[in-house]
């Protein structure tokens, strides 16, 4: 895989998390995530470095309202070398006493290269809670900010905040 494709894959994979060490008062959730399967990288073919990237990931809540929850999601994004725009994203937060469905409303990503390999990959944007029940009921209809950071191969941290 060419460095720009690796960078995009890493950036995409990350497509959603931050690695801050402590929780803030406005943290809805912080998740430890693993990419499931293979990251799809499809050159669009109209110009070099222009591609569609898609992936699935699965997470465990490690902080905030969703501590202990399971989160599964899918995202797709368009990349122009090391800059990405998220086109689609949706996920389900699950606990025995609540469910929430979040849909991406906007997001961007970027990758910083070091020695020809992705060194940092980050994504930011917003999600809307289209459905929320049980312990998550107060989130119904709300918008939250997300940040994501690739912290290792196939490993991300995803955070939702007010």
N, C-alpha and C positions, 0 to 999 in steps of 0.2 A: 504494500500500500504506500503510495506517495506521501511525503510529509504533510501536504495540505489536506489530503484525505484523512490521514490519522488525526490531524488537528480538528477537522470538522467532526469526525466521529467522537473524539473526546469531548469536544464542546457540546455536541448534541447529547451525548450520554449524560452529560452533566446538566443539560437543559433544565436544571431546576434546583440548586441547593447552595447553602452557605455553610461555612465551617466556623462559626463563632463559638468560642469555648463555653460561654455561660448564657443562660436564658435571660431574655429581657422580659419586662412586664407585658409587652404587647405580642409575645410569641403565642401563636395559635398551635403550631406544631413544629417540631424538628424531627426529621426522619433520617435514619441510616438506611441507604438504598443500595441495591445490587441490580445491575442490568441483567435482564433475562434474555437468554439466547444471543443472537448475533445482531449487531448494529447494521441496519440496512443503509448502504451508501450507494446512491444511484446518480451517476453523472447525467445532467440534463442535456448536455451536448451542444448547447448554443455558444458556449465560451468556456475557456479553461477555468477550473476552480468553481464552477457553478454546479451545485448538486442538491439533491433531496436526501435528507437523512431521517431515518425513523428508528424508533426503539421502544422497547417495553422495559419497565423496571418494577421491582417489588421492594417494599420498605417496611420497617418497624419503627413506630413512634418512640423517640427517646426523650422527649421533653414537651411541655405545654399541655394543652387540653387533650391532645391526641396521643399522649404518652401511653404506650402499650397497644395502640391501634395498628392494624395492618393496612397498608396503602398499596394499591396496584394501579399502574397508569401506562398510557401510550402517548407518545408525542411524535410529531413530524415537523421538520423545519427545512427551510431553504437556506443554503450557505453560499456565500461568495467569498471563497478562500477562508480567512479566519473570522468572518463576521456572519452571524446567522439571524434569521427572523423566524420565529415559531409560527407555524401555520395552523396547527391542530394540537390539542392536548386535552386529555380527560382522564380522570381517575376516581376510584372509589376508596373512601376511608371506612374501615370496618372495625367495630368492637361489638362485644356481646350486647351492649346496651345503647348502640347508636350506629347510624350510617350517615355518610355525607358523600355527595357526588360533586366534584369540582371540575369546571370546564375552563380551559385557558381562554382569556380574552385578549391578551397580547403578551409578547415576550421577545427578547433578543438575547443573543449569546455571543461570546467572543473567546478566542483561543490565543494564548501567548506562546510562541515557540522559543525553545532554547536548545541549541545544538541539533536542530532539525527534528525535534520531537516536541509534542505538546507539554508545556510545563505547568500552565494554569488554564483552566477552562471554567468559565462562569456564565450563568444565565440569570436574568431578572425579568420580572413581568408581573402580571395580575391574573388571578383566577376568580371565578364567580361560583359560589355554592348554589347549584341549581336545585338540590334536594338536601335536606338535613333532618334527621329524626333522633329521638332519644336524647342522649347526653349532648349531641351536636345540634339540636333543634335551633338554638339561637343563631346558628350560622346561616340558616336558610335565607337566600337572596343577597347575602353579603358578598362584598368583594374583598379579597385579601391580596397582599403583595407576596411574591415568591422570590427567593434567591436559591441558586443551586451552585454547587462547586464539586468538580471532579476531584476526589481525594486519593485516588489510586485506580489502577486498571479495573474498569467495570464497577467502581465503587463511588457513590455520590452521597452528599449530604444535602437534603432539601429542607427549606424552612419556609413556613407561612407566617406572616405577621399582619397585624391590623394596619 
